[in-house]
Amino acid sequence: MTFAKDIFLFFYALFLTSTLSNAGVSISLSLLFIVTIYLYIKNFKKILWPDKTFLTVYMVFFGSLLLAAGISGNLKSINETIKYIYWTLPFWVAFLSEKQSFSVKSWGYCISVSLLVASIYSIYQFITLPLGTRITGTFVSGNGLAGTLETSLPMLMAFYWIYGQDTIKRYHQLIKYILLGIIGITVFALLATQSRGGIAGAFIGGMVVFLMRYKNKIGIRHKNIKNIGCALILTIVVSGVAFLGLSTFQRSYDNERMLLIQSSYAMWLDHPLYGVGFSNWKEQYQSHYISPMAKEPDLPMPHNNVAFFFSTTGIIGGLGYGIFTIGLLLLLIKKIVKYPKNVYYQAALWSFIAISVHGLVDSGITNKFNMQILFFCLGIAFASESSRSVAK
């Protein structure tokens, strides 16, 4: 049955990260849940809970969203909030199944396959579409594809790192080179999306993880300060270019984003405690808060997570989002310091920073696919902590 669990986890992770089939996600999830519960009962194994700090920030955030929706009395907002919380289910599925028996290959191969398919299709678009066209993959926009790639890529990097440690078995070396090739075309696909938030987020997240690994390996000494300083400057320059610099990354709607934030701020001022409702931003924007200078009246969100949560859930949900973001960031950093050889925490931190930065200019964790993949990665990371197969 452990083998069956790994198979179902493979297909669940494959459908989840490929974003191609909701039916595939539901079926594989149901089978994985049944097998996991059976194994817990069969082995008389006590269900373990995640880190208490994670549970605290998790409950504060989603509890605040429910509280804001409940106070508003808007049934549609309550339903949308519950659906949003449901998007975190991949965390619990990954955590409970991997706590039963930690299997790197069951989800590592599937992420490799899904990113390979997405990247090959993206390269096909790059070749066949006019030069300079933003690559979207199977998504409506390049930002949608970038969100999936930047959130999944760090886990693929972790999978590659695990295989890279085994230099004895030849087929492991072959797989290592295949994974390296997939990483390369995934990075190319990410760049081809021309998503400023996605590229900057992936780069900043990767640089933070690199600096933490650098510090853990050799320590912070006077002669290394210059190297770290250069890395930080490089991060700022690349991120600045992604947001502001080259004409390739400039958009006609850049000023529109500032208008959206201003409109969201006005919503929050008028509804400071619990906001306009989790599902009511677009309606309120079009009816009362749209700027006369706006050129995109049909936008469903302000393209900024901070503005979204404060305008839709007020100070209750906005503070909850802030506590969750800062709390989870500090927790993951603490875990990396405590377990410097655990690459899964490093990958989770990378994914979280990437999608959080992207969320400053786009949907971020308010996007279903981004949210589900991120929480799947977090579930893998927290489940790996007590695994004997993972270096501490």
SVG drawing of the C-alpha trace seen along z (x, -y; Angstrom):
<svg xmlns="http://www.w3.org/2000/svg" viewBox="-25 -61 64 64">
<polyline fill="none" stroke="black" stroke-width="0.4" points="0.0,0.0 3.0,-2.3 3.7,-1.8 0.1,-2.7 0.4,-5.8 3.5,-6.9 1.8,-6.2 -1.3,-8.3 1.0,-11.0 2.8,-11.0 -0.4,-11.5 -1.8,-14.1 1.4,-16.2 1.5,-15.8 -2.1,-17.0 -1.6,-19.7 1.6,-21.2 0.7,-20.8 -2.7,-22.6 -4.2,-20.7 -7.0,-18.6 -9.2,-19.4 -10.8,-16.0 -7.3,-14.4 -6.6,-16.4 -9.8,-15.4 -9.6,-11.7 -6.0,-11.3 -6.6,-13.3 -9.5,-11.1 -7.4,-7.9 -4.4,-9.3 -6.5,-10.4 -8.1,-6.9 -4.7,-5.1 -3.1,-7.5 -5.8,-7.1 -5.7,-3.3 -1.9,-3.3 -2.3,-5.4 -4.9,-3.0 -3.0,0.2 0.3,-0.9 -1.4,-2.4 0.5,-5.5 -0.3,-8.7 -1.2,-11.6 1.5,-14.3 0.8,-18.0 3.0,-20.5 5.2,-23.0 3.3,-25.0 4.5,-28.3 3.2,-27.4 -0.1,-26.3 -0.4,-29.6 0.3,-31.9 -1.9,-29.6 -4.9,-29.9 -4.4,-33.6 -4.4,-34.4 -7.3,-32.2 -9.2,-32.8 -9.0,-36.5 -10.3,-36.1 -13.2,-34.1 -13.9,-36.6 -13.9,-39.5 -16.3,-37.6 -18.5,-36.6 -18.8,-40.2 -19.6,-41.5 -22.6,-39.1 -22.0,-38.7 -22.8,-35.0 -20.9,-35.2 -17.8,-36.4 -18.1,-33.7 -18.3,-31.0 -15.3,-32.5 -13.3,-32.6 -14.0,-29.0 -13.0,-28.1 -9.8,-30.0 -8.9,-28.1 -9.7,-24.9 -6.8,-25.8 -4.4,-25.0 -5.5,-21.4 -2.4,-20.3 -0.4,-21.2 -2.3,-18.7 -2.3,-16.0 1.5,-16.3 2.3,-16.6 0.2,-13.6 1.2,-11.3 4.9,-12.1 4.9,-11.8 3.7,-8.3 6.7,-7.5 8.9,-10.2 9.3,-9.5 11.3,-12.0 10.8,-10.2 7.0,-10.1 6.7,-13.9 10.1,-14.7 9.6,-12.9 6.1,-14.4 7.3,-18.0 10.1,-17.2 7.6,-15.9 5.1,-18.7 7.8,-21.4 9.3,-19.6 5.9,-19.6 5.1,-23.2 8.6,-24.4 8.6,-22.5 5.2,-23.9 6.5,-27.4 9.6,-26.9 7.3,-25.8 5.4,-29.1 8.6,-31.0 9.7,-29.5 6.4,-29.8 5.1,-33.2 6.5,-36.5 9.8,-37.5 9.1,-39.4 5.7,-37.9 5.1,-37.1 4.9,-33.3 1.8,-32.2 1.9,-28.4 -1.6,-27.0 -2.5,-30.1 -4.3,-33.2 -1.3,-35.4 2.4,-35.2 2.0,-36.0 0.0,-32.8 2.7,-30.6 5.4,-32.5 3.6,-31.9 3.5,-28.2 7.1,-28.0 8.6,-30.1 6.7,-28.2 7.6,-24.7 11.2,-25.3 12.7,-25.4 11.4,-22.0 12.9,-20.7 16.2,-22.2 15.9,-20.4 15.2,-17.1 18.2,-17.8 20.4,-18.4 19.4,-15.1 20.3,-13.2 23.5,-15.2 24.7,-13.8 24.9,-10.2 28.0,-10.0 28.2,-6.2 25.2,-4.9 25.5,-5.8 21.8,-6.0 21.6,-8.6 24.2,-10.7 22.1,-10.4 19.0,-11.5 21.0,-14.4 21.9,-15.7 18.3,-15.3 17.1,-17.3 19.7,-19.9 18.4,-20.2 14.8,-20.5 15.9,-23.3 17.6,-25.1 14.6,-25.1 12.3,-26.0 14.4,-29.1 14.3,-29.9 10.5,-29.6 10.2,-31.8 12.3,-34.5 10.2,-34.1 7.1,-35.0 8.6,-38.5 6.9,-38.5 8.7,-41.2 7.2,-40.0 7.9,-36.4 11.5,-36.9 12.3,-39.3 10.6,-37.0 12.5,-33.9 15.8,-35.8 15.4,-37.4 14.2,-34.1 17.1,-32.2 19.6,-34.9 18.3,-34.8 18.6,-31.0 22.1,-31.2 23.3,-33.7 21.9,-31.6 23.7,-28.5 26.9,-30.6 26.7,-31.8 26.1,-28.3 28.9,-26.9 31.8,-29.3 30.3,-31.7 30.3,-35.5 33.9,-36.8 35.3,-40.1 36.7,-38.9 33.3,-37.6 31.4,-40.8 32.4,-42.1 31.2,-39.0 27.8,-39.2 27.5,-42.9 28.2,-42.3 25.5,-39.6 23.0,-42.0 23.8,-44.7 23.4,-42.2 20.0,-41.3 18.9,-44.9 20.1,-45.7 18.5,-42.6 15.3,-43.2 15.3,-46.9 15.8,-46.0 13.0,-43.5 10.6,-46.1 11.8,-49.4 14.7,-49.0 14.6,-47.5 11.9,-48.4 11.0,-44.7 9.8,-44.8 7.9,-48.1 4.1,-47.9 1.5,-50.3 -0.5,-49.6 2.2,-50.4 0.4,-53.6 -2.8,-51.6 -1.3,-49.6 -0.9,-52.7 -4.5,-53.7 -5.6,-50.2 -3.7,-50.6 -5.2,-54.1 -8.7,-52.7 -8.0,-49.8 -6.8,-52.3 -10.1,-54.3 -12.0,-51.1 -10.2,-50.4 -10.7,-53.9 -14.5,-53.5 -14.6,-50.0 -11.6,-49.9 -12.6,-47.0 -13.7,-44.1 -13.3,-45.5 -15.7,-45.3 -15.9,-41.5 -13.5,-38.8 -15.4,-38.4 -16.6,-42.0 -13.5,-43.9 -14.3,-44.0 -17.9,-45.0 -17.0,-47.7 -14.2,-48.9 -16.4,-49.2 -19.3,-50.8 -17.6,-53.3 -13.8,-53.4 -12.6,-53.2 -10.4,-56.1 -11.5,-58.3 -8.0,-57.7 -8.4,-53.9 -8.1,-52.1 -8.8,-48.6 -12.2,-48.7 -12.7,-44.9 -9.8,-44.0 -10.8,-41.6 -8.1,-42.5 -5.7,-45.3 -2.6,-43.3 -1.1,-43.7 -1.7,-41.3 -1.4,-43.8 -3.9,-46.1 -6.2,-43.2 -6.4,-41.8 -6.8,-45.2 -9.4,-46.4 -11.5,-43.2 -11.0,-42.0 -10.1,-45.3 -7.6,-45.7 -8.7,-42.3 -7.7,-40.3 -4.9,-42.7 -3.1,-42.2 -3.7,-38.5 -2.0,-38.4 0.9,-40.5 1.3,-38.2 1.2,-35.1 3.7,-36.5 6.3,-37.7 5.7,-34.7 6.2,-32.1 9.2,-33.9 11.0,-34.0 10.0,-30.4 11.4,-29.1 14.6,-31.0 14.8,-29.6 14.3,-26.1 17.1,-26.5 19.5,-27.8 18.5,-24.7 18.7,-22.2 21.2,-23.7 21.4,-20.5 17.6,-20.2 17.1,-21.4 13.3,-21.2 13.1,-24.1 15.4,-26.0 13.1,-25.3 10.0,-26.2 11.6,-29.6 12.6,-30.2 9.0,-29.5 7.5,-31.6 9.7,-34.6 9.2,-34.3 5.4,-34.3 5.3,-36.9 7.4,-39.3 5.3,-38.5 2.2,-39.2 3.3,-42.8 2.5,-43.4 0.1,-40.5 -2.2,-38.0 0.4,-36.1 -1.2,-33.8 -4.7,-34.9 -4.2,-32.8 -5.6,-29.2 -2.7,-27.5 0.0,-29.5 -1.6,-28.9 -2.0,-25.2 1.5,-24.6 3.0,-26.7 1.2,-24.9 2.1,-21.5 5.8,-22.6 5.3,-23.7 3.8,-20.4 6.7,-18.5 9.2,-20.7 7.6,-20.3 7.1,-16.6 10.8,-16.2 12.0,-17.4 11.8,-14.1 12.6,-11.9 15.6,-9.8 16.4,-10.1 16.8,-13.8 20.1,-15.2 19.7,-17.6"/>
</svg>
